[in-house]
Amino acid sequence: MLTNSHITTILPVVKMDRARQFYIDKLGLVPDGEHADGSFWMHAGDGGTVALILRSDRKQSEHTAMSFEVVNLDSEINDLERRGVKFEDYDLPDLKTVNHVFSTSDEKCAWLTDTEGNILCLHQSMRSH
């Protein structure tokens, strides 16, 4: 079973240097280095892995490719905005954000797009543990 397996998210990018700079300088991921296949790997604080792989023919993302669970969504948004990250706002029938945040009784979410068009989410659980 995969219950105890480490998960790596692989994201397609058009420009590796631009994407690396975004994930390291803006989001704060820790670089692990380039692998033999040309991909570039990074780690998040909990040990999660993100790998960037060149795909010049990639299409624009139509859904959330990766989500980061955070303890305090508002604080993370403020920190990332200070670093120049732009958050998306939505006004759809089933999804409306207020100050970049969509809230339900279970969680709060905010979305951003990386330099390569991948849609990323920050989410905070509102459930009692």
N, CA, C and O of each residue as an XYZ file, in Angstrom:
516
protein
N       0.839     -1.184      0.000
C       0.000      0.000      0.000
C       0.882      1.244      0.000
O       2.047      1.204      0.396
N       0.311      2.316     -0.442
C       1.056      3.568     -0.561
C       0.869      4.490      0.639
O       1.292      5.646      0.609
N       0.247      3.989      1.677
C      -0.075      4.802      2.848
C       1.123      5.560      3.405
O       0.982      6.710      3.819
N       2.271      4.951      3.422
C       3.460      5.572      4.008
C       4.438      6.098      2.965
O       5.580      6.418      3.294
N       4.006      6.189      1.724
C       4.894      6.646      0.656
C       5.064      8.159      0.669
O       4.134      8.905      0.973
N       6.256      8.585      0.336
C       6.545     10.012      0.164
C       5.957     10.437     -1.187
O       6.076      9.712     -2.174
N       5.327     11.605     -1.227
C       4.700     12.089     -2.453
C       5.529     13.222     -3.035
O       5.934     14.139     -2.321
N       5.778     13.151     -4.346
C       6.454     14.206     -5.073
C       5.483     14.761     -6.108
O       4.909     14.009     -6.896
N       5.302     16.073     -6.103
C       4.484     16.732     -7.110
C       5.406     17.176     -8.237
O       6.411     17.843     -7.993
N       5.067     16.808     -9.469
C       5.870     17.179    -10.630
C       5.091     18.210    -11.429
O       3.972     17.957    -11.877
N       5.702     19.379    -11.600
C       5.047     20.475    -12.308
C       5.777     20.788    -13.607
O       7.002     20.913    -13.610
N       5.041     20.918    -14.717
C       5.678     21.285    -15.979
C       5.983     22.782    -16.004
O       5.193     23.597    -15.528
N       7.137     23.128    -16.566
C       7.524     24.528    -16.682
C       8.086     24.788    -18.075
O       8.635     23.888    -18.712
N       7.944     26.019    -18.537
C       8.469     26.422    -19.826
C       9.880     26.973    -19.671
O      10.759     26.688    -20.484
N      10.092     27.770    -18.613
C      11.408     28.369    -18.357
C      11.871     27.965    -16.964
O      11.350     28.446    -15.958
N      12.854     27.076    -16.922
C      13.310     26.500    -15.657
C      13.857     27.563    -14.707
O      13.495     27.570    -13.530
N      14.711     28.452    -15.181
C      15.307     29.454    -14.286
C      14.243     30.345    -13.658
O      14.301     30.638    -12.464
N      13.283     30.771    -14.449
C      12.198     31.625    -13.952
C      11.376     30.878    -12.898
O      11.050     31.435    -11.850
N      11.048     29.629    -13.179
C      10.256     28.821    -12.246
C      11.034     28.549    -10.954
O      10.480     28.657     -9.859
N      12.304     28.200    -11.083
C      13.127     27.947     -9.895
C      13.167     29.181     -9.005
O      13.014     29.083     -7.787
N      13.371     30.326     -9.609
C      13.441     31.567     -8.837
C      12.124     31.811     -8.089
O      12.142     32.202     -6.922
N      10.991     31.586     -8.746
C       9.688     31.778     -8.111
C       9.533     30.861     -6.895
O       9.179     31.321     -5.810
N       9.795     29.578     -7.075
C       9.566     28.618     -5.990
C      10.555     28.788     -4.834
O      10.200     28.566     -3.677
N      11.773     29.175     -5.140
C      12.777     29.339     -4.086
C      12.662     30.724     -3.444
O      12.548     30.835     -2.224
N      12.692     31.782     -4.268
C      12.718     33.144     -3.732
C      11.362     33.643     -3.248
O      11.289     34.335     -2.233
N      10.293     33.305     -3.953
C       8.964     33.805     -3.585
C       8.255     32.889     -2.586
O       7.691     33.361     -1.599
N       8.286     31.569     -2.846
C       7.558     30.646     -1.971
C       8.414     30.071     -0.853
O       7.880     29.548      0.126
N       9.725     30.158     -0.982
C      10.605     29.717      0.097
C      10.921     28.236      0.139
O      11.366     27.736      1.172
N      10.699     27.507     -0.973
C      11.061     26.091     -0.967
C      12.580     25.952     -0.950
O      13.299     26.838     -1.412
N      13.054     24.844     -0.418
C      14.487     24.603     -0.265
C      14.989     23.787     -1.457
O      14.506     22.680     -1.695
N      15.954     24.325     -2.206
C      16.440     23.601     -3.385
C      17.175     22.322     -3.009
O      17.936     22.286     -2.043
N      16.932     21.267     -3.795
C      17.625     19.992     -3.628
C      18.592     19.772     -4.793
O      19.574     19.042     -4.657
N      18.319     20.397     -5.925
C      19.237     20.302     -7.055
C      18.628     19.661     -8.280
O      17.499     19.171     -8.280
N      19.437     19.691     -9.324
C      19.011     19.147    -10.610
C      19.259     17.643    -10.631
O      20.242     17.152    -10.075
N      18.356     16.927    -11.280
C      18.492     15.482    -11.430
C      18.927     15.159    -12.857
O      18.908     16.030    -13.727
N      19.311     13.928    -13.095
C      19.860     13.514    -14.389
C      18.908     13.759    -15.554
O      19.353     13.963    -16.684
N      17.609     13.739    -15.290
C      16.635     13.955    -16.374
C      16.400     15.439    -16.664
O      15.566     15.780    -17.503
N      17.131     16.325    -15.973
C      16.980     17.763    -16.186
C      15.962     18.410    -15.272
O      15.818     19.633    -15.277
N      15.255     17.616    -14.491
C      14.285     18.185    -13.556
C      15.022     18.831    -12.390
O      16.169     18.495    -12.094
N      14.339     19.762    -11.737
C      14.915     20.437    -10.573
C      14.011     20.171     -9.389
O      12.803     20.394     -9.464
N      14.589     19.694     -8.288
C      13.822     19.267     -7.127
C      14.007     20.230     -5.968
O      15.078     20.804     -5.767
N      12.911     20.391     -5.201
C      12.903     21.252     -4.017
C      12.075     20.575     -2.934
O      11.283     19.671     -3.201
N      12.280     21.043     -1.697
C      11.548     20.476     -0.562
C      10.807     21.562      0.196
O      11.269     22.698      0.301
N       9.645     21.187      0.726
C       8.887     22.051      1.632
C       9.258     21.648      3.060
O       9.944     20.647      3.269
N       8.811     22.418      4.023
C       9.170     22.205      5.418
C       8.799     20.859      5.985
O       9.502     20.354      6.859
N       7.712     20.253      5.517
C       7.292     18.967      6.080
C       7.909     17.787      5.336
O       7.560     16.637      5.601
N       8.823     18.064      4.409
C       9.464     16.995      3.665
C       8.834     16.730      2.318
O       9.358     15.921      1.551
N       7.721     17.385      1.999
C       7.107     17.232      0.681
C       8.067     17.682     -0.405
O       8.867     18.594     -0.197
N       7.988     17.048     -1.551
C       8.901     17.343     -2.646
C       8.149     17.908     -3.841
O       7.062     17.446     -4.187
N       8.753     18.922     -4.468
C       8.239     19.498     -5.704
C       9.349     19.371     -6.736
O      10.486     19.774     -6.489
N       9.016     18.812     -7.889
C       9.970     18.694     -8.982
C       9.458     19.497    -10.162
O       8.290     19.387    -10.536
N      10.325     20.299    -10.744
C       9.992     21.072    -11.941
C      10.609     20.360    -13.135
O      11.772     19.959    -13.090
N       9.832     20.200    -14.206
C      10.344     19.524    -15.394
C      10.006     20.349    -16.628
O       8.881     20.828    -16.774
N      10.982     20.512    -17.514
C      10.783     21.321    -18.716
C       9.778     20.664    -19.652
O       9.868     19.478    -19.967
N       8.824     21.470    -20.082
C       7.821     21.043    -21.056
C       7.451     22.264    -21.894
O       6.519     22.992    -21.551
N       8.162     22.487    -22.970
C       7.922     23.679    -23.789
C       6.556     23.654    -24.466
O       6.048     24.700    -24.871
N       5.959     22.476    -24.591
C       4.665     22.346    -25.265
C       3.485     22.300    -24.298
O       2.376     21.942    -24.694
N       3.712     22.657    -23.040
C       2.662     22.525    -22.024
C       1.498     23.471    -22.288
O       1.663     24.539    -22.877
N       0.335     23.061    -21.846
C      -0.870     23.883    -21.937
C      -1.118     24.561    -20.599
O      -0.631     24.114    -19.560
N      -1.881     25.644    -20.640
C      -2.240     26.366    -19.417
C      -3.015     25.441    -18.480
O      -3.879     24.683    -18.921
N      -2.708     25.504    -17.213
C      -3.383     24.693    -16.208
C      -4.861     25.080    -16.116
O      -5.203     26.262    -16.164
N      -5.721     24.089    -15.987
C      -7.157     24.339    -15.845
C      -7.663     23.994    -14.452
O      -8.845     24.176    -14.159
N      -6.788     23.502    -13.601
C      -7.189     23.118    -12.244
C      -6.007     23.316    -11.299
O      -4.882     23.554    -11.739
N      -6.267     23.218    -10.030
C      -5.213     23.346     -9.027
C      -4.262     22.167     -9.152
O      -4.675     21.009     -9.081
N      -2.980     22.473     -9.339
C      -1.972     21.434     -9.504
C      -1.371     20.997     -8.172
O      -0.921     19.861     -8.027
N      -1.368     21.914     -7.196
C      -0.749     21.623     -5.909
C      -1.325     22.558     -4.859
O      -1.630     23.715     -5.148
N      -1.473     22.051     -3.634
C      -1.986     22.871     -2.549
C      -1.082     22.732     -1.336
O      -0.643     21.634     -0.994
N      -0.812     23.856     -0.691
C       0.001     23.896      0.514
C      -0.922     24.094      1.710
O      -1.667     25.073      1.755
N      -0.887     23.181      2.680
C      -1.662     23.382      3.902
C      -0.865     24.283      4.830
O       0.305     24.023      5.115
N      -1.510     25.345      5.298
C      -0.852     26.322      6.164
C      -1.618     26.449      7.473
O      -2.795     26.095      7.551
N      -0.946     26.954      8.494
C      -1.561     27.126      9.805
C      -2.397     28.397      9.850
O      -3.479     28.410     10.437
N      -1.894     29.478      9.225
C      -2.588     30.760      9.248
C      -2.596     31.337      7.838
O      -1.611     31.929      7.396
N      -3.709     31.161      7.137
C      -3.816     31.566      5.742
C      -3.592     33.062      5.555
O      -2.855     33.470      4.657
N      -4.214     33.875      6.385
C      -4.076     35.327      6.234
C      -2.628     35.771      6.375
O      -2.166     36.626      5.619
N      -1.921     35.211      7.319
C      -0.519     35.540      7.522
C       0.324     35.128      6.318
O       1.199     35.877      5.885
N       0.064     33.948      5.782
C       0.809     33.465      4.610
C       0.544     34.346      3.388
O       1.465     34.667      2.637
N      -0.709     34.733      3.197
C      -1.038     35.613      2.075
C      -0.261     36.919      2.210
O       0.354     37.381      1.249
N      -0.291     37.513      3.400
C       0.426     38.775      3.620
C       1.917     38.624      3.348
O       2.517     39.479      2.697
N       2.517     37.551      3.838
C       3.941     37.318      3.632
C       4.260     37.159      2.145
O       5.213     37.757      1.644
N       3.473     36.363      1.451
C       3.733     36.127      0.028
C       3.481     37.371     -0.812
O       4.197     37.616     -1.783
N       2.480     38.154     -0.453
C       2.248     39.406     -1.181
C       3.430     40.363     -1.011
O       3.797     41.069     -1.950
N       4.023     40.388      0.179
C       5.221     41.215      0.402
C       6.380     40.760     -0.477
O       7.260     41.553     -0.810
N       6.380     39.486     -0.850
C       7.420     38.931     -1.718
C       7.080     39.099     -3.198
O       7.846     38.683     -4.067
N       5.918     39.715     -3.483
C       5.529     39.968     -4.865
C       4.611     38.938     -5.486
O       4.358     38.993     -6.690
N       4.100     37.992     -4.694
C       3.179     36.982     -5.214
C       1.794     37.600     -5.357
O       1.319     38.291     -4.456
N       1.157     37.352     -6.479
C      -0.193     37.866     -6.757
C      -1.203     36.735     -6.570
O      -1.020     35.634     -7.089
N      -2.269     37.021     -5.822
C      -3.322     36.040     -5.596
C      -4.495     36.310     -6.528
O      -4.735     37.442     -6.946
N      -5.216     35.242     -6.841
C      -6.379     35.328     -7.721
C      -7.616     35.671     -6.899
O      -7.697     35.347     -5.714
N      -8.572     36.326     -7.538
C      -9.886     36.559     -6.944
C     -10.936     36.007     -7.891
O     -10.823     36.150     -9.108
N     -11.952     35.379     -7.332
C     -13.003     34.748     -8.122
C     -14.361     35.262     -7.691
O     -14.596     35.532     -6.514
N     -15.248     35.394     -8.661
C     -16.640     35.755     -8.401
C     -17.507     34.877     -9.289
O     -18.064     35.334    -10.287
N     -17.610     33.606     -8.909
C     -18.358     32.603     -9.657
C     -19.553     32.155     -8.818
O     -19.580     32.397     -7.611
N     -20.529     31.513     -9.429
C     -21.699     31.074     -8.641
C     -21.349     30.211     -7.429
O     -21.968     30.352     -6.375
N     -20.359     29.316     -7.567
C     -20.006     28.412     -6.468
C     -18.666     28.737     -5.808
O     -18.210     28.011     -4.925
N     -18.040     29.832     -6.242
C     -16.719     30.164     -5.712
C     -16.523     31.674     -5.744
O     -16.277     32.263     -6.796
N     -16.636     32.284     -4.570
C     -16.432     33.725     -4.457
C     -15.394     33.978     -3.375
O     -15.519     33.504     -2.246
N     -14.363     34.737     -3.743
C     -13.330     35.072     -2.780
C     -13.562     36.473     -2.232
O     -14.081     37.348     -2.925
N     -13.174     36.668     -0.994
C     -13.179     37.977     -0.347
C     -11.759     38.199      0.151
O     -11.247     37.419      0.954
N     -11.120     39.270     -0.331
C      -9.701     39.507     -0.017
C      -8.862     38.272     -0.323
O      -8.004     37.881      0.469
N      -9.118     37.664     -1.475
C      -8.412     36.487     -2.011
C      -8.825     35.172     -1.353
O      -8.314     34.125     -1.751
N      -9.712     35.173     -0.376
C     -10.005     33.969      0.402
C     -11.418     33.456      0.152
O     -12.391     34.210      0.185
N     -11.500     32.148     -0.099
C     -12.770     31.435     -0.179
C     -12.910     30.643      1.113
O     -11.992     29.917      1.493
N     -14.038     30.770      1.790
C     -14.220     30.120      3.093
C     -15.411     29.184      3.089
O     -16.449     29.479      2.496
N     -15.253     28.056      3.756
C     -16.348     27.144      4.067
C     -16.241     26.834      5.554
O     -15.347     27.343      6.230
N     -17.127     26.022      6.060
C     -17.038     25.648      7.471
C     -15.816     24.761      7.734
O     -15.343     24.683      8.868
N     -15.302     24.092      6.695
C     -14.164     23.181      6.831
C     -12.802     23.809      6.601
O     -11.821     23.424      7.236
N     -12.740     24.790      5.679
C     -11.438     25.336      5.334
C     -11.524     26.720      4.698
O     -12.583     27.184      4.276
N     -10.361     27.346      4.652
C     -10.197     28.609      3.937
C      -9.135     28.361      2.871
O      -8.137     27.686      3.124
N      -9.358     28.919      1.664
C      -8.445     28.683      0.548
C      -8.140     29.978     -0.188
O      -8.956     30.898     -0.215
N      -6.957     30.037     -0.783
C      -6.564     31.146     -1.653
C      -5.714     30.560     -2.774
O      -4.942     29.626     -2.555
N      -5.860     31.119     -3.984
C      -5.161     30.585     -5.143
C      -4.223     31.618     -5.758
O      -4.464     32.824     -5.706
N      -3.154     31.102     -6.336
C      -2.202     31.911     -7.075
C      -1.735     31.103     -8.272
O      -1.938     29.890     -8.332
N      -1.116     31.774     -9.211
C      -0.575     31.104    -10.392
C       0.923     31.344    -10.409
O       1.382     32.470    -10.218
N       1.689     30.275    -10.639
C       3.140     30.450    -10.700
C       3.532     31.105    -12.022
O       2.668     31.413    -12.842
N       4.803     31.315    -12.227
C       5.293     31.986    -13.435
C       5.044     31.181    -14.698
O       5.147     31.717    -15.802
N       4.718     29.897    -14.554
C       4.540     29.005    -15.695
C       3.080     28.672    -15.972
O       2.782     27.879    -16.865
N       2.160     29.278    -15.204
C       0.737     29.043    -15.411
C       0.145     27.917    -14.589
O      -1.029     27.589    -14.758
N       0.933     27.311    -13.693
C       0.395     26.276    -12.805
C      -0.401     26.942    -11.696
O       0.063     27.907    -11.088
N      -1.595     26.433    -11.428
C      -2.448     26.984    -10.379
C      -2.098     26.305     -9.058
O      -2.108     25.079     -8.950
N      -1.788     27.128     -8.059
C      -1.426     26.644     -6.734
C      -2.444     27.148     -5.726
O      -3.068     28.189     -5.933
N      -2.611     26.422     -4.648
C      -3.564     26.799     -3.611
C      -2.865     26.794     -2.260
O      -1.966     25.990     -2.015
N      -3.286     27.692     -1.398
C      -2.949     27.632      0.017
C      -4.256     27.314      0.722
O      -5.283     27.918      0.410
N      -4.242     26.387      1.657
C      -5.476     26.102      2.383
C      -5.189     25.917      3.871
O      -4.138     25.421      4.278
N      -6.176     26.340      4.661
C      -6.106     26.216      6.115
C      -7.332     25.451      6.574
O      -8.462     25.841      6.280
N      -7.111     24.368      7.290
C      -8.210     23.581      7.821
C      -8.869     24.347      8.961
O      -8.186     24.926      9.806
N     -10.194     24.348      8.981
C     -10.946     25.005     10.042
C     -11.558     23.960     10.985
O     -12.335     24.300     11.878
N     -11.201     22.698     10.780
C     -11.714     21.622     11.611
C     -10.925     21.541     12.906
O      -9.719     21.788     12.907
N     -11.569     21.206     13.988
C     -10.877     20.972     15.257
C     -10.212     19.612     15.179
O     -10.797     18.645     14.692
N      -8.990     19.552     15.662
C      -8.270     18.263     15.592
C      -8.320     17.571     16.906
O      -7.774     16.477     17.049
